[in-house]
Amino acid sequence: MQNAFNRSLGGELSAEDYAKAVAIFFERGEGYHAAGAVLLNAIEQKRGLPAVMDVLADPRKLLLVYNECMTSSTVRFEFDPDLARRMARMGERH
């Protein structure tokens, strides 16, 4: 998934190629939900419900805030910090 995000943000994937790359998360209809639940749970454990609500209000922050809270995660994984920063800034004018 991280690879698909990196390639998409780098302009290397068309919308169709991106959809194919992330299709595995939709095959059983649970992938994004399960992954999101793990990430949001780590944030809630470390910073509480207000932090979760802040991320839900601006989902671009998810990877960045998760990385800051990952020590509370049941899955020890850190997203590439550069990817997290780039995703947090998606849509901003430079």
N, C-alpha and C positions, 0 to 999 in steps of 0.2 A: 504494500500500500504506500509506504514511504517513497519507494522508487517511482510509483505512478504519480504521486504528488510532485516530486522533484522534476520529473520529466514534463509534466503538464505545466508547471510554473515556468519552466525553461523554454516553453514553446515547442517542445519536441513531440507532443502528442496532439493529434486532432481530437475533436470531441468523440468521434467514433472509436479511436484507439484507446482513449481514456476509459470509455464505457466498457470496452473489452477487458482492459487491465484490472478494473475493479469489479467485474462481473461476479467473481467468486464470493464477494460479500453479499450479493443479492440472491445467490442460488437457493439458499434455504430461507431467505427473508430475515435472517437474524444477525448477519455479520456486523453491519454498522451499529445496530442496536446494542449488541453484546460488547463491542469494542468501546462504544460511547459510554456505556454504563460503567465499564472498568475505569475509564479515564475520569469521568465525572465523580465516581466514588472516591478516587484518590484525592481529588480536589476537595471534596466535601470533608473527608477525614482530616486533611491537613489544615484547611482554611474555613470550613463551615459552609452552610447553605448559601449565605450571601455571595460567596465566591463562585459557587455553581451558577447562581442566577445571573451574575455578571457575565460569565462565559456564555450562558444561553442567550443573553441579550446581544452578544457580539461573538458568534462562534469562531471568528477568525482567531481569537485568543486561545482556543482550546489547547493546541499543542504546546504553546509557550507556557501557559499556566500549568498544564499537566507536568511538563518537565520540571517546573519549580516544586511540584508536590509529589513527584514520583516515588519518593521514599515511603509514602503511605499506600502505594499501589500493591495489589495482589500479584501483578505482573511486573517484574523488574525490566522495564524497557524505557530507554530514553530516545525521543525523536531527535533527529539531527537538529542541533540548535539553529543553524542557518535556515533550514527549512521552516522551523517554527517561527522564526522572526519574519521570514518572507510571507508566510501565510497570514500572520497577524497584520501585515501591511497591505494585503490584497485590496485592490480597489482605490488605494490612495493615489493622488496625483503627485508625481515627482517633479 
